[in-house]
């Protein structure tokens, strides 16, 4: 009898878990896995502008979404990665470091928005923005020229 109750309990728990999982709305990826460089930069501009609007209106949900999109942005297409690597050569390491700073601090900004901590949002926003500016001021012209020459 005890064994039957135990088996029934385990099966019932498993069944409820499976039903809950199947009923839970499956989220689609908010962004594609890869994207061409120019459209990706245009999307990142929209995302940072969304964060700006969120900061100025103290809309933490807007900040969270924009910062999350920046943190989880798609990777470059294989073709664009090849072009960037060929163009930057040894500078590729610094390019990746700038990108990692942006990812890390955009995610920290997102977490600060979840906690509704505007001071930390602003701290990580400044670092994220500086990471973008550092990358653009060092590499935008080189990469743009290489794209035109291909």
Backbone as ProteinMPNN parsed JSONL, in Angstrom:
{"seq_chain_A": "XXXXXXXXXXXXXXXXXXXXXXXXXXXXXXXXXXXXXXXXXXXXXXXXXXXXXXXXXXXXXXXXXXXXXXXXXXXXXXXXXXXXXXXXXXXXXXXXXXXXXXXXXXXXXXXXXXXXXXXXXXXXXXXXXXXXXXXXXXXXXXXXXXXXXX", "coords_chain_A": {"N_chain_A": [[0.818, -1.194, 0.0], [1.87, 1.304, 0.89], [3.887, 1.507, -0.942], [2.456, 1.749, -3.328], [1.196, 4.221, -2.935], [3.43, 5.888, -2.859], [4.451, 5.513, -5.478], [2.271, 6.506, -6.948], [2.287, 9.186, -6.054], [4.773, 10.089, -7.012], [4.399, 9.749, -9.796], [2.199, 11.469, -10.189], [3.324, 13.936, -9.445], [5.324, 14.147, -11.415], [3.735, 14.186, -13.73], [2.27, 16.562, -13.368], [4.369, 18.375, -13.446], [5.248, 18.059, -16.11], [2.942, 18.858, -17.503], [2.775, 21.52, -16.637], [5.129, 22.546, -17.737], [4.582, 22.212, -20.473], [2.409, 23.89, -20.801], [3.443, 26.326, -20.143], [4.303, 29.355, -21.619], [6.42, 29.187, -24.326], [9.278, 30.993, -24.772], [10.329, 32.915, -27.479], [13.479, 33.544, -29.021], [14.624, 36.782, -28.421], [16.199, 38.136, -30.133], [17.953, 37.59, -33.219], [20.471, 34.991, -33.689], [22.758, 35.626, -35.19], [23.816, 38.568, -36.957], [24.171, 40.985, -39.518], [26.791, 43.415, -39.45], [26.219, 46.267, -39.737], [23.293, 46.525, -39.566], [23.141, 45.47, -36.975], [24.521, 47.379, -35.421], [22.81, 49.518, -35.826], [20.544, 48.565, -34.511], [21.569, 48.387, -31.917], [21.94, 51.09, -31.417], [19.257, 51.925, -31.285], [18.581, 50.488, -29.007], [20.218, 51.658, -26.993], [19.168, 54.193, -27.053], [16.647, 53.626, -26.108], [17.279, 52.933, -23.488], [18.185, 55.45, -22.674], [15.735, 56.933, -22.814], [14.363, 55.529, -20.839], [15.911, 56.132, -18.575], [15.569, 58.931, -18.381], [12.856, 59.08, -17.924], [12.551, 57.6, -15.724], [11.817, 54.922, -16.016], [12.087, 51.85, -15.244], [11.561, 49.361, -16.364], [11.776, 49.811, -19.096], [14.478, 50.486, -19.216], [15.594, 48.078, -18.354], [14.841, 46.337, -20.447], [16.092, 47.535, -22.74], [18.821, 47.541, -21.938], [19.178, 44.808, -21.572], [18.865, 43.912, -24.21], [21.132, 45.054, -25.342], [23.166, 43.769, -23.922], [22.717, 41.116, -24.69], [23.063, 41.087, -27.434], [23.02, 40.027, -30.906], [25.605, 38.013, -32.469], [28.149, 38.925, -34.831], [27.79, 38.202, -38.331], [29.408, 35.42, -39.976], [30.813, 36.29, -42.208], [31.135, 39.061, -41.701], [32.617, 38.922, -39.327], [34.984, 37.811, -40.292], [35.87, 39.879, -41.987], [36.264, 41.951, -40.092], [38.245, 40.809, -38.454], [40.34, 40.511, -40.321], [40.745, 43.17, -40.968], [41.409, 44.418, -38.531], [43.445, 42.891, -37.404], [46.084, 42.518, -35.191], [44.883, 44.231, -33.426], [42.494, 43.156, -32.824], [42.171, 41.871, -30.39], [41.872, 43.976, -28.519], [39.532, 45.084, -29.523], [37.689, 43.032, -28.969], [37.865, 43.113, -26.182], [36.733, 45.647, -25.638], [34.138, 45.088, -26.493], [33.414, 43.122, -24.628], [33.408, 44.595, -22.259], [31.222, 46.245, -22.772], [29.153, 44.31, -22.956], [29.243, 43.164, -20.336], [28.779, 45.381, -18.593], [26.369, 46.35, -19.592], [24.712, 44.244, -18.911], [24.973, 44.411, -16.131], [23.784, 46.889, -15.793], [21.199, 46.255, -16.559], [20.52, 44.491, -14.473], [20.633, 46.274, -12.329], [18.481, 47.865, -13.006], [16.421, 46.036, -12.666], [16.499, 45.864, -9.915], [15.708, 48.38, -9.401], [17.54, 50.454, -8.952], [18.683, 53.37, -9.46], [21.122, 54.771, -9.257], [23.097, 52.779, -9.633], [22.293, 51.929, -12.154], [22.959, 54.217, -13.644], [25.724, 54.33, -13.202], [26.656, 51.973, -14.513], [25.639, 52.476, -17.004], [27.163, 54.668, -17.904], [29.682, 53.439, -18.16], [29.105, 51.468, -20.048], [28.357, 53.07, -22.239], [30.778, 54.446, -22.633], [32.373, 52.311, -23.395], [31.243, 51.723, -25.886], [31.817, 54.121, -27.264], [34.636, 54.093, -27.132], [35.24, 51.859, -28.736], [34.101, 52.636, -31.203], [35.519, 55.029, -31.757], [38.058, 54.052, -32.127], [37.863, 52.036, -34.124], [35.756, 52.267, -35.999], [36.034, 53.814, -38.399], [38.091, 52.409, -39.768], [36.904, 49.881, -40.148], [34.596, 50.565, -41.566], [35.727, 51.617, -43.911], [37.016, 49.318, -44.882], [34.772, 47.745, -45.396], [33.632, 49.129, -47.519], [35.553, 48.749, -49.455], [35.457, 46.101, -50.106]], "CA_chain_A": [[0.0, 0.0, 0.0], [2.751, 2.475, 0.956], [4.617, 1.555, -2.208], [1.504, 2.255, -4.325], [1.023, 5.656, -2.677], [4.678, 6.531, -3.268], [4.494, 5.505, -6.941], [1.238, 7.442, -7.396], [2.749, 10.541, -5.754], [5.855, 10.409, -7.948], [3.801, 9.902, -11.125], [1.379, 12.681, -10.189], [4.248, 15.079, -9.457], [5.952, 14.196, -12.731], [2.7, 14.595, -14.694], [1.991, 17.987, -13.157], [5.54, 19.111, -13.941], [5.232, 18.024, -17.576], [1.84, 19.715, -17.955], [3.16, 22.911, -16.394], [6.136, 22.92, -18.724], [3.98, 22.315, -21.802], [1.501, 25.034, -20.822], [4.221, 27.549, -19.966], [4.597, 29.886, -22.955], [7.817, 29.075, -24.723], [9.726, 32.294, -25.26], [11.175, 32.934, -28.655], [14.649, 34.393, -28.846], [14.243, 38.156, -28.717], [17.04, 38.624, -31.216], [18.575, 36.482, -33.952], [21.803, 34.627, -33.202], [23.754, 36.417, -35.922], [23.265, 39.712, -37.684], [25.195, 41.782, -40.195], [27.33, 44.438, -38.556], [25.532, 47.565, -39.803], [21.988, 46.442, -38.894], [23.343, 45.248, -35.542], [24.854, 48.668, -34.814], [21.582, 50.322, -35.846], [19.694, 48.058, -33.436], [22.18, 48.792, -30.644], [21.622, 52.51, -31.251], [17.872, 51.975, -30.792], [18.561, 49.965, -27.636], [20.79, 52.64, -26.063], [18.187, 55.28, -26.991], [15.585, 53.155, -25.219], [17.808, 53.103, -22.129], [18.129, 56.902, -22.419], [14.345, 57.296, -22.492], [14.048, 54.932, -19.544], [16.589, 56.896, -17.522], [14.963, 60.253, -18.24], [11.478, 58.952, -17.432], [12.635, 56.68, -14.58], [11.076, 53.725, -16.392], [13.055, 50.771, -15.064], [11.241, 48.274, -17.297], [12.355, 50.23, -20.369], [15.933, 50.358, -19.05], [15.888, 46.641, -18.283], [14.715, 45.759, -21.789], [17.148, 48.063, -23.608], [20.122, 47.045, -21.472], [19.214, 43.373, -21.873], [19.104, 43.767, -25.648], [22.54, 45.383, -25.592], [23.967, 42.692, -23.35], [22.503, 39.86, -25.414], [22.936, 41.348, -28.868], [23.507, 38.938, -31.757], [26.996, 38.084, -32.908], [28.297, 39.277, -36.245], [27.795, 37.084, -39.276], [30.754, 34.893, -40.227], [31.44, 37.166, -43.203], [31.551, 40.298, -41.035], [33.707, 38.585, -38.395], [36.199, 37.644, -41.098], [36.281, 41.217, -42.414], [36.762, 42.686, -38.924], [39.524, 40.196, -38.061], [41.35, 40.868, -41.323], [40.971, 44.617, -40.907], [42.016, 44.846, -37.267], [44.659, 42.126, -37.11], [46.477, 42.434, -33.775], [43.978, 45.07, -32.628], [41.263, 42.401, -32.573], [42.083, 41.582, -28.952], [41.304, 45.16, -27.865], [38.151, 45.172, -30.011], [36.916, 42.064, -28.178], [37.81, 43.621, -24.804], [35.712, 46.705, -25.602], [32.839, 44.42, -26.601], [33.129, 42.442, -23.357], [33.05, 45.65, -21.299], [29.846, 46.642, -23.087], [28.259, 43.215, -22.539], [29.24, 43.027, -18.873], [28.148, 46.519, -17.915], [24.961, 46.411, -20.001], [23.998, 43.281, -18.066], [24.929, 44.993, -14.781], [22.779, 47.949, -15.85], [19.912, 45.558, -16.563], [20.27, 44.002, -13.109], [20.345, 47.448, -11.493], [17.103, 48.268, -13.332], [15.545, 45.061, -11.998], [16.487, 46.254, -8.493], [15.252, 49.779, -9.36], [18.63, 51.21, -8.35], [19.069, 54.313, -10.511], [22.545, 55.11, -9.162], [23.86, 51.721, -10.301], [21.952, 52.005, -13.579], [23.76, 55.292, -14.236], [27.138, 53.924, -13.144], [26.927, 51.001, -15.573], [25.309, 53.137, -18.271], [28.335, 55.456, -18.313], [30.748, 52.52, -18.588], [28.635, 50.867, -21.306], [28.448, 54.102, -23.269], [32.192, 54.69, -22.902], [32.846, 51.156, -24.162], [30.792, 51.927, -27.269], [32.586, 55.238, -27.821], [36.02, 53.631, -27.306], [35.29, 50.974, -29.9], [33.82, 53.423, -32.407], [36.59, 55.989, -32.044], [39.248, 53.319, -32.554], [37.713, 51.051, -35.201], [34.646, 52.491, -36.932], [36.511, 54.274, -39.709], [38.825, 51.31, -40.418], [35.97, 48.828, -40.565], [33.736, 51.14, -42.614], [36.535, 51.683, -45.135], [37.198, 47.938, -45.354], [33.478, 47.284, -45.942], [33.443, 49.775, -48.819], [36.556, 48.243, -50.391], [35.291, 44.666, -50.435]], "C_chain_A": [[0.867, 1.266, 0.0], [3.509, 2.648, -0.355], [3.724, 2.128, -3.315], [1.301, 3.757, -4.172], [2.259, 6.423, -3.138], [4.76, 6.625, -4.793], [3.482, 6.501, -7.501], [1.695, 8.89, -7.199], [3.833, 10.981, -6.738], [5.291, 10.641, -9.349], [2.959, 11.171, -11.225], [2.266, 13.925, -10.251], [4.906, 15.26, -10.814], [4.96, 14.709, -13.774], [2.39, 16.082, -14.584], [3.147, 18.836, -13.679], [5.541, 19.18, -15.458], [4.123, 18.918, -18.115], [2.185, 21.19, -17.772], [4.167, 23.394, -17.412], [5.5, 23.117, -20.092], [3.032, 23.506, -21.902], [2.237, 26.357, -20.71], [4.582, 28.088, -21.342], [6.091, 29.82, -23.244], [8.244, 30.398, -25.338], [10.6, 32.115, -26.49], [12.367, 33.822, -28.342], [14.269, 35.811, -29.255], [15.05, 38.729, -29.879], [17.634, 37.422, -31.947], [19.968, 36.195, -33.407], [22.9, 35.421, -33.886], [23.044, 37.533, -36.681], [24.432, 40.424, -38.361], [25.564, 42.971, -39.313], [26.53, 45.747, -38.572], [24.134, 47.497, -39.186], [22.109, 46.211, -37.388], [23.651, 46.567, -34.835], [23.628, 49.582, -34.783], [20.629, 49.878, -34.735], [20.251, 48.461, -32.071], [21.945, 50.277, -30.37], [20.198, 52.668, -30.715], [17.797, 51.518, -29.335], [19.119, 50.976, -26.637], [19.865, 53.852, -25.962], [17.006, 54.897, -26.096], [16.026, 53.286, -23.764], [17.768, 54.581, -21.749], [16.723, 57.33, -22.008], [13.948, 56.748, -21.125], [14.676, 55.69, -18.391], [15.871, 58.224, -17.3], [13.531, 60.211, -17.723], [11.391, 58.054, -16.202], [11.76, 55.447, -14.793], [12.051, 52.548, -16.369], [12.803, 49.597, -16.0], [11.86, 48.566, -18.668], [13.88, 50.091, -20.326], [16.325, 48.891, -19.092], [15.858, 46.014, -19.673], [15.841, 46.228, -22.709], [18.52, 47.54, -23.229], [20.263, 45.555, -21.753], [19.474, 43.109, -23.345], [20.552, 44.074, -26.006], [23.421, 44.235, -25.121], [23.895, 41.415, -24.176], [22.407, 40.063, -26.922], [23.514, 40.194, -29.684], [24.994, 39.098, -32.057], [27.012, 38.467, -34.39], [28.195, 38.019, -37.101], [29.241, 36.637, -39.491], [31.511, 35.785, -41.208], [31.952, 38.457, -42.557], [32.679, 40.045, -40.035], [35.03, 38.473, -39.148], [36.749, 39.003, -41.52], [36.902, 41.995, -41.254], [38.118, 42.13, -38.495], [40.635, 40.567, -39.035], [41.719, 42.344, -41.229], [41.754, 45.013, -39.662], [43.292, 44.096, -36.916], [44.922, 42.016, -35.618], [45.567, 43.254, -32.865], [42.68, 44.342, -32.265], [41.085, 42.113, -31.085], [41.444, 42.762, -28.21], [39.846, 45.359, -28.27], [37.244, 44.258, -29.178], [36.799, 42.539, -26.727], [36.778, 44.742, -24.668], [34.317, 46.085, -25.629], [32.458, 43.746, -25.283], [32.764, 43.445, -22.262], [31.596, 46.059, -21.514], [28.869, 45.564, -22.622], [28.124, 43.159, -21.019], [28.47, 44.168, -18.206], [26.704, 46.745, -18.372], [24.149, 45.425, -19.164], [23.908, 43.788, -16.629], [23.902, 46.118, -14.71], [21.375, 47.336, -15.825], [19.557, 45.081, -15.16], [19.959, 45.157, -12.157], [18.927, 47.947, -11.759], [16.099, 47.318, -12.684], [15.398, 45.432, -10.524], [16.007, 47.697, -8.29], [16.263, 50.686, -8.649], [19.204, 52.151, -9.414], [20.549, 54.673, -10.446], [23.408, 54.055, -9.852], [23.537, 51.648, -11.789], [22.867, 53.032, -14.241], [25.247, 54.96, -14.251], [27.468, 52.994, -14.318], [26.584, 51.555, -16.953], [26.528, 53.903, -18.789], [29.451, 54.55, -18.839], [30.375, 51.855, -19.911], [28.809, 51.857, -22.451], [29.91, 54.381, -23.63], [32.801, 53.538, -23.692], [32.458, 51.264, -25.629], [31.635, 53.004, -27.949], [34.035, 54.823, -28.066], [36.158, 52.781, -28.564], [35.094, 51.777, -31.19], [34.97, 54.359, -32.749], [37.857, 55.288, -32.531], [39.063, 52.537, -33.854], [36.653, 51.361, -36.253], [35.133, 52.871, -38.33], [37.225, 53.151, -40.464], [37.868, 50.258, -40.969], [35.053, 49.332, -41.671], [34.471, 51.2, -43.947], [36.715, 50.29, -45.725], [35.909, 47.393, -45.963], [33.246, 47.871, -47.334], [34.378, 49.198, -49.884], [36.333, 46.792, -50.789], [34.433, 44.43, -51.639]], "O_chain_A": [[0.635, 2.184, -0.786], [3.744, 3.764, -0.817], [4.191, 2.908, -4.145], [1.24, 4.484, -5.164], [2.141, 7.491, -3.74], [5.093, 7.676, -5.339], [3.795, 7.255, -8.422], [1.508, 9.724, -8.084], [3.811, 12.107, -7.235], [5.656, 11.611, -10.014], [3.005, 11.868, -12.238], [1.994, 14.852, -11.014], [5.033, 16.38, -11.308], [5.299, 15.558, -14.599], [2.264, 16.774, -15.594], [2.93, 19.888, -14.281], [5.803, 20.236, -16.034], [4.335, 19.656, -19.077], [1.918, 22.009, -18.651], [4.075, 24.521, -17.899], [5.829, 24.069, -20.799], [2.87, 24.072, -22.983], [1.723, 27.394, -21.13], [5.122, 27.346, -22.163], [6.911, 30.34, -22.487], [7.645, 30.866, -26.307], [11.492, 31.267, -26.523], [12.287, 34.728, -27.513], [13.666, 36.019, -30.308], [14.63, 39.689, -30.526], [17.797, 36.354, -31.357], [20.573, 37.04, -32.747], [23.861, 35.842, -33.243], [21.857, 37.452, -36.996], [25.544, 40.456, -37.833], [24.748, 43.462, -38.533], [26.201, 46.275, -37.51], [23.807, 48.34, -38.351], [21.283, 46.696, -36.614], [23.103, 46.841, -33.768], [23.432, 50.33, -33.825], [19.983, 50.708, -34.095], [19.495, 48.832, -31.174], [21.771, 50.676, -29.218], [19.962, 53.454, -29.798], [17.052, 52.08, -28.532], [18.563, 51.141, -25.552], [19.78, 54.476, -24.904], [16.437, 55.747, -25.412], [15.244, 53.7, -22.908], [17.368, 54.93, -20.639], [16.537, 58.001, -20.993], [13.276, 57.426, -20.349], [14.049, 55.873, -17.347], [15.597, 58.6, -16.16], [13.044, 61.187, -17.153], [10.302, 57.778, -15.7], [11.063, 54.991, -13.886], [12.749, 52.285, -17.348], [13.746, 48.908, -16.39], [12.4, 47.67, -19.316], [14.494, 49.632, -21.289], [17.271, 48.509, -19.781], [16.752, 45.247, -20.032], [16.473, 45.414, -23.381], [19.298, 47.14, -24.096], [21.339, 45.089, -22.128], [20.215, 42.191, -23.694], [21.13, 43.424, -26.877], [24.313, 43.787, -25.842], [24.896, 40.717, -24.342], [21.741, 39.29, -27.611], [24.39, 39.47, -29.211], [25.56, 40.182, -31.914], [26.009, 38.343, -35.093], [28.481, 36.913, -36.64], [30.178, 37.387, -39.221], [32.712, 36.008, -41.052], [33.068, 38.894, -42.835], [33.593, 40.86, -39.911], [36.059, 38.976, -38.698], [37.951, 39.249, -41.422], [37.947, 42.624, -41.415], [39.037, 42.894, -38.203], [41.745, 40.9, -38.618], [42.883, 42.711, -41.395], [42.658, 45.847, -39.731], [44.138, 44.626, -36.196], [44.098, 41.492, -34.869], [45.493, 42.995, -31.663], [41.869, 44.852, -31.492], [39.962, 42.112, -30.582], [40.571, 42.563, -27.366], [39.021, 45.759, -27.448], [36.168, 44.667, -28.74], [35.746, 42.382, -26.11], [36.031, 44.78, -23.69], [33.428, 46.499, -24.886], [31.299, 43.8, -24.872], [31.901, 43.166, -21.429], [30.834, 46.201, -20.558], [27.872, 45.869, -21.967], [27.015, 43.113, -20.489], [27.612, 43.933, -17.356], [25.897, 47.28, -17.611], [23.029, 45.731, -18.755], [22.879, 43.615, -15.977], [23.227, 46.285, -13.694], [20.479, 47.843, -15.15], [18.423, 45.249, -14.712], [19.111, 45.022, -11.275], [18.246, 48.402, -10.84], [15.049, 47.749, -12.21], [14.312, 45.329, -9.954], [15.911, 48.176, -7.16], [15.897, 51.557, -7.86], [20.098, 51.774, -10.171], [21.174, 54.864, -11.489], [24.345, 54.396, -10.574], [24.412, 51.339, -12.598], [23.476, 52.754, -15.274], [25.947, 55.279, -15.213], [28.449, 53.211, -15.029], [27.173, 51.147, -17.955], [26.883, 53.8, -19.963], [30.088, 54.862, -19.845], [31.221, 51.696, -20.792], [29.346, 51.514, -23.505], [30.238, 54.535, -24.807], [33.647, 53.757, -24.558], [33.251, 50.937, -26.513], [32.107, 52.819, -29.071], [34.606, 55.166, -29.102], [37.082, 52.968, -29.355], [35.842, 51.607, -32.152], [35.353, 54.467, -33.914], [38.643, 55.877, -33.273], [40.018, 52.391, -34.616], [36.668, 50.747, -37.319], [34.683, 52.303, -39.325], [36.994, 52.96, -41.658], [38.005, 49.807, -42.106], [34.763, 48.598, -42.615], [33.904, 50.872, -44.99], [36.58, 50.104, -46.935], [35.956, 46.654, -46.946], [32.726, 47.193, -48.221], [34.038, 49.163, -51.066], [36.967, 46.307, -51.726], [34.212, 43.282, -52.024]]}, "name": "protein", "num_of_chains": 1, "seq": "XXXXXXXXXXXXXXXXXXXXXXXXXXXXXXXXXXXXXXXXXXXXXXXXXXXXXXXXXXXXXXXXXXXXXXXXXXXXXXXXXXXXXXXXXXXXXXXXXXXXXXXXXXXXXXXXXXXXXXXXXXXXXXXXXXXXXXXXXXXXXXXXXXXXXX"}
